Amino acid sequence: MKINIDAYAGFCPGVRKAIQLAEQQIKAGKKVAALGSLIHNERELERLRQLGLNQIDQDQFEKGKATSGSLNETLLLIRAHGISPQLSEQIKTQNINCLDATCSLVTRSQKLIQQYCEQGFEIVIVGKKDHPEVKALQGYCQDRVLVVFYRGDERKILQKEKVLLIAQTTIEEDRFNYFTKKIMKGVDELVVKNTICPIVKNRQQQVVNFSKQNDVVVFVASRNSSNSKILFELCRKSNPRCHFVSSIAEINREWFSEANSIGLTGGASTPVWQLLEFKKLIEHELNL
Ligand code: SF4
């Protein structure tokens, strides 16, 4: 039996940058606190906590419940999802030092929304309303922004003259295409910006290829990672023997019966060290 680790697995560049920034500053002796969860991976978060990274609840902070006093001499790390201009202003007003790890692709979306909003466009974001990236994006055009996710949501569009259609970076291509087709029919001037992250898009094809190359696939990720859920569904479509796990205890030996190869992969928030750890444990479990 061969156990293969997906060569393309691991953090996306945005998440990698945020983690590296945190690690560098902590090593340099700085106090660092992430505004919100840096990554959807409990074990990686625990590793960072052990290094000294603190975390501040973003909702509480926005409500003013984490005061500048409690952040004295602390660098506030803005995660890859970015923050709204209103929150950015709030941080400035409180004289808090920031370490901005907003992914450059997210910054691009923020700028596009701001630019088209200033030109009088209604902004339609295809994404999850409560996703931190989407919450922040909405702040760039507060009065004229609509988030669509489910089929039929396009009926909520208020202004039919000028619309910018834009995507959450991690949304599925099919979902974005659905809204593009639907909205195209009823809008005079539609600008479509497919801002789905190219790394996410490539990753989808890579996961499909990898799952076809292995008899059984173990997909390692946290259950609260939306990007991982999408990848896993694609994985399972191409190989029904694909299993989602977030801990080694969930592994079932029976999955591997009569298999010649096991593939280990994960989402953009699954570190490679975790896949290596799973590999060792599976080898041990199966006496390989
Ligand atoms: S836009 Fe892409 S690279 Fe940037 S954080 Fe999101 S998934 Fe990662």
Residues whose N, C-alpha, C, O or C-beta is under 5 A from the ligand:
A	BS01	SF4	C12 P13 G14 V15 A80 C103 L105 V106 T169 C197 I199
